[in-house]
Amino acid sequence: MDTVVTTTDELPTRLRDKIVVDDSGCWLWTAATDGKGYGAVKWDRRMACAHRLVFHLLCDDTLAVFPGRGKEQLDHLCRTHACVNPEHLESVTSRENTIRGRSGVLGVHASPFLGVKRQGNRWEAQLTVNGRHMYLGLFIDERDAARAYDAAVAEHHGPDAQTNQSIGLLPEEEA
């Protein structure tokens, strides 16, 4: 990011009033959030992610406020979902954001694969369908769990749904 932003002064008042700067430099969104803790705000008669909107307004007006599926994402370098400080955000691909979010930062149960987490000495695959968690099984090999997840995603969400293979985490020959 070329632009260095150190203040919220250039934001519209209705956004600026919803931000509190903490000791770590995070600009914490204090209004509505989504289920994962990301700031949410109505903009142009639609719901937008607060961090994308602030980044768009202060740093990069080419970044889509309302992105399509699999489009450019913003990674929270501070790992604080409610943070909207553009200096704590980096524009990355969906794949890179997934890898960063699931690698080590989440702890010993983390897996780089979607829908996979460690359970003891095995790997559990699970999928959420209509708000309900579906247990897909325990696997010795982490990639087998990722394959099970991908198969269930295709079955329940269709062939265009995001899978480990579609974002490049599981090579095509392994799927």
C-alpha positions in Angstrom: 0.0 0.0 0.0 1.5 3.3 -1.0 -0.7 5.7 1.0 0.2 6.1 4.7 -3.0 6.9 6.7 -2.6 7.9 10.3 -6.0 9.5 11.0 -9.7 9.0 10.5 -10.2 12.7 9.7 -10.9 12.2 6.0 -13.8 9.7 6.6 -17.4 10.8 6.6 -18.6 11.7 10.1 -21.1 8.8 10.2 -18.2 6.3 9.8 -15.6 8.2 11.9 -18.0 8.3 14.9 -18.1 4.5 14.9 -14.3 4.0 15.3 -12.2 4.0 18.4 -8.4 3.8 18.3 -6.9 1.4 20.8 -3.3 1.3 22.3 -2.1 -1.1 19.6 -3.1 1.3 16.8 -6.2 -0.7 15.7 -9.1 1.4 14.6 -11.9 -0.7 16.2 -15.3 -0.6 14.6 -17.8 -0.1 17.5 -21.1 -0.4 15.5 -22.7 -3.5 14.0 -20.6 -6.6 13.2 -21.3 -9.7 11.3 -21.1 -13.2 12.8 -17.3 -13.3 12.6 -16.7 -9.9 14.2 -16.1 -7.9 11.1 -17.6 -4.4 11.1 -20.8 -4.0 9.0 -22.3 -0.8 7.7 -25.0 0.2 5.3 -23.5 2.0 2.3 -25.2 2.9 -0.9 -28.3 1.0 0.3 -26.4 -2.2 0.8 -24.5 -3.9 3.6 -20.7 -3.5 3.3 -17.8 -4.7 5.3 -16.5 -1.7 7.3 -12.8 -2.5 6.7 -13.3 -2.7 2.9 -15.2 0.6 2.9 -12.6 2.4 4.9 -9.8 1.0 2.8 -11.7 2.0 -0.4 -12.3 5.6 0.9 -8.9 6.3 2.3 -6.4 4.2 0.3 -7.6 2.6 -2.9 -10.8 3.6 -4.6 -10.3 0.8 -7.2 -10.9 -1.8 -4.4 -14.5 -3.0 -4.7 -16.6 -2.2 -1.7 -19.0 -5.0 -2.7 -16.7 -7.7 -4.0 -17.8 -10.8 -5.9 -17.0 -14.3 -4.8 -13.3 -15.1 -4.8 -12.3 -11.5 -5.6 -9.5 -9.5 -4.0 -9.6 -9.7 -0.2 -8.1 -7.6 2.7 -6.0 -9.5 5.2 -6.1 -8.2 8.8 -2.4 -8.2 9.6 -3.2 -7.4 13.2 -5.6 -10.4 13.3 -8.3 -8.2 14.8 -11.5 -8.6 12.7 -13.1 -5.4 14.1 -10.1 -3.3 13.0 -10.6 -0.9 10.0 -7.2 0.7 10.1 -5.9 0.6 6.5 -2.3 0.3 7.8 -3.3 -3.0 9.3 -4.9 -4.3 6.1 -3.2 -5.8 3.1 -4.8 -6.6 -0.3 -4.4 -10.3 -1.1 -5.9 -13.1 -3.1 -8.6 -15.3 -1.6 -6.1 -18.2 -1.5 -3.4 -16.2 0.3 -5.9 -14.9 2.9 -7.1 -18.4 3.6 -3.6 -19.7 4.0 -2.6 -16.9 6.3 -5.8 -17.2 8.4 -5.5 -20.9 8.9 -1.8 -21.3 9.4 -0.4 -21.5 12.9 -2.1 -18.3 13.9 -5.2 -20.3 15.0 -3.1 -22.7 17.1 -2.3 -26.4 17.2 -5.7 -27.4 15.8 -5.3 -25.3 12.6 -5.1 -26.8 9.1 -4.4 -24.9 5.9 -7.5 -26.7 4.4 -11.0 -25.4 4.5 -13.4 -27.5 6.7 -10.5 -29.4 8.4 -9.2 -29.3 12.0 -7.1 -31.5 14.2 -8.8 -33.8 16.7 -6.1 -35.6 18.7 -3.9 -37.5 16.3 -6.5 -37.3 13.4 -8.1 -34.7 11.1 -11.8 -34.0 11.3 -13.7 -32.8 8.3 -16.9 -30.8 8.8 -19.2 -28.6 6.7 -21.9 -26.1 7.6 -25.1 -26.4 5.6 -28.0 -24.1 6.4 -26.4 -23.1 9.7 -26.0 -26.7 10.8 -22.6 -28.4 11.2 -22.2 -31.7 9.4 -19.6 -34.1 10.7 -17.8 -35.7 7.7 -15.5 -38.0 9.6 -12.0 -38.4 11.1 -9.1 -39.1 8.9 -5.5 -40.1 9.5 -4.3 -38.0 6.5 -5.2 -34.3 6.5 -5.5 -34.3 2.7 -8.1 -37.1 2.9 -10.2 -34.9 5.2 -9.8 -32.0 2.7 -11.0 -34.3 -0.1 -14.1 -35.3 2.0 -14.9 -31.7 2.6 -14.6 -30.8 -1.1 -16.9 -33.7 -2.0 -19.5 -32.6 0.5 -19.3 -29.0 -0.6 -19.9 -30.0 -4.2 -22.8 -32.2 -3.2 -24.5 -29.6 -0.9 -23.5 -26.2 -2.4 -23.0 -27.1 -6.1 -20.0 -27.4 -8.4 -19.1 -23.7 -8.3 -18.8 -23.5 -4.5 -15.4 -22.7 -3.0 -13.4 -25.8 -2.2 -9.8 -26.6 -1.2 -9.1 -27.4 -4.9 -10.8 -24.3 -6.3 -8.6 -22.0 -4.2 -5.4 -24.0 -4.9 -4.9 -25.6 -1.6 -5.4 -29.1 -3.0 -3.8 -29.7 -6.3 -6.1 -31.0 -9.1 -4.4 -34.4 -9.3 -5.0 -34.9 -5.5 -8.7 -34.1 -5.6 
